[in-house]
Structures are given as structure tokens and as C-alpha cells.
Amino acid sequence: MLEILDIRFKLLFINMHVKKGDNVKIIAGKDKGKTGKILKALPKLDKVVVDGINFKKVHQKPRQQGQQGGVIDVTMPVHVSNVQLVKEVAKKAPAKKKVAAKK
């Protein structure tokens, strides 16, 4: 019985429509319309971390003597359903126009 549940659990997290390194566009949420590159994919959570998207301010205490604490920005994961893959179209050289020969 445990083997069946384990197989079903693994099948839930197999496919994501994006992967690390893809360029994506945010289609929902506070950062709607922005684009960025995927830094990390988290398939078990169905989330991705996108560069420059979904910042959260974190208060950091000083860890060593003499070090200052402060507020830093941390990139948080976005649900994979809120991103859309952006296909980069290869730019071709403009087509040469055919000049009709004068007769």
C-alpha cells in the first residue's frame, strides 16, 4: 500500500512547463507584466524563483560583533501557474527585395 502511495506522490510533481534558465513573464499578481529569468525551480512546491520578481523585505540581525544589521530584499518563489514562458524569436536579417529587371 505504501508503494502505491509513493508512486502516486512522485507522479504529482513530474511536469512543470518551465525550467531553470527560461525567460518568463509574470501573468498574475503584484508584478504582473514583468519578465525575468528563472533562478531556481521547486517542483515539489509547484513554485519558481524568478530574478528580480516578488521581493520581500527581511530584517537581519548582526551575526558577528561589529557587523551591522539591516533590512535586505530577498527574492521569494512565485507559483508556476502565474508565469508564462517567453519565447525569444531569433532575429533574421531583413529579406532582400527582388528588383525586377527593366526590359
C-alpha positions as CSV (number, residue, x, y, z in Angstrom):
1,M,0.0,0.0,0.0
2,L,2.8,2.4,0.8
3,E,4.5,1.7,-2.5
4,I,1.3,2.7,-4.4
5,L,1.1,6.0,-2.4
6,D,4.7,6.7,-3.0
7,I,4.4,6.2,-6.8
8,R,1.3,8.5,-6.9
9,F,3.1,11.1,-4.9
10,K,6.1,11.1,-7.3
11,L,3.8,11.4,-10.3
12,L,2.2,14.6,-8.9
13,F,5.5,16.5,-9.2
14,I,6.9,15.4,-12.5
15,N,6.0,18.0,-15.0
16,M,6.4,21.8,-15.0
17,H,6.1,23.9,-18.1
18,V,9.2,25.9,-17.3
19,K,12.7,25.1,-16.1
20,K,15.8,26.8,-14.7
21,G,17.2,29.3,-17.1
22,D,14.0,30.0,-19.0
23,N,12.8,33.6,-19.6
24,V,9.3,34.0,-18.2
25,K,6.6,36.7,-17.9
26,I,4.5,37.2,-14.8
27,I,0.8,37.0,-15.7
28,A,-0.8,37.5,-12.3
29,G,-0.1,39.2,-9.0
30,K,1.6,42.4,-8.0
31,D,4.5,42.0,-10.5
32,K,2.1,41.4,-13.5
33,G,3.7,42.1,-16.8
34,K,7.4,42.0,-15.6
35,T,9.8,39.5,-17.2
36,G,12.8,37.7,-15.7
37,K,14.9,34.6,-15.8
38,I,14.2,31.6,-13.6
39,L,16.9,31.1,-11.0
40,K,15.5,28.0,-9.2
41,A,12.7,25.6,-9.9
42,L,10.9,24.0,-6.9
43,P,8.7,21.2,-8.5
44,K,7.6,19.7,-5.2
45,L,6.1,23.1,-4.2
46,D,5.0,24.0,-7.8
47,K,6.9,27.2,-7.5
48,V,9.8,29.0,-9.2
49,V,12.2,31.8,-8.2
50,V,12.4,34.5,-10.8
51,D,15.3,37.0,-10.9
52,G,14.1,40.5,-9.8
53,I,10.5,39.4,-9.1
54,N,8.5,39.1,-5.9
55,F,10.8,40.8,-3.3
56,K,10.3,40.5,0.4
57,K,12.0,42.7,3.0
58,V,13.8,40.7,5.6
59,H,15.2,42.2,8.9
60,Q,18.6,40.8,9.5
61,K,20.3,40.8,12.9
62,P,24.0,41.3,13.2
63,R,25.6,37.9,13.4
64,Q,29.2,38.9,14.5
65,Q,30.5,41.5,16.7
66,G,31.0,44.8,14.8
67,Q,28.7,43.7,12.0
68,Q,25.6,45.9,11.3
69,G,22.1,44.6,10.9
70,G,19.7,45.9,8.4
71,V,16.8,45.4,6.0
72,I,17.6,43.3,2.9
73,D,15.5,42.4,-0.1
74,V,15.0,38.6,-0.7
75,T,13.5,37.1,-3.9
76,M,10.6,34.8,-2.9
77,P,9.1,32.0,-5.0
78,V,6.1,32.5,-7.4
79,H,3.6,29.8,-8.1
80,V,4.3,28.2,-11.5
81,S,0.7,28.9,-12.7
82,N,1.4,32.7,-12.5
83,V,4.3,32.6,-15.0
84,Q,4.3,32.2,-18.8
85,L,7.2,31.1,-20.9
86,V,8.5,33.8,-23.2
87,K,9.8,32.5,-26.5
88,E,12.7,34.5,-27.9
89,V,12.3,34.9,-31.6
90,A,15.6,34.6,-33.5
91,K,16.2,37.9,-35.4
92,K,16.8,37.3,-39.0
93,A,18.4,39.7,-41.4
94,P,15.7,41.5,-43.4
95,A,14.8,39.8,-46.6
96,K,16.3,41.3,-49.8
97,K,13.8,42.7,-52.2
98,K,13.9,41.4,-55.7
99,V,14.3,44.1,-58.2
100,A,12.5,43.4,-61.4
101,A,14.8,43.8,-64.5
102,K,13.8,46.6,-66.8
103,K,13.1,45.4,-70.4
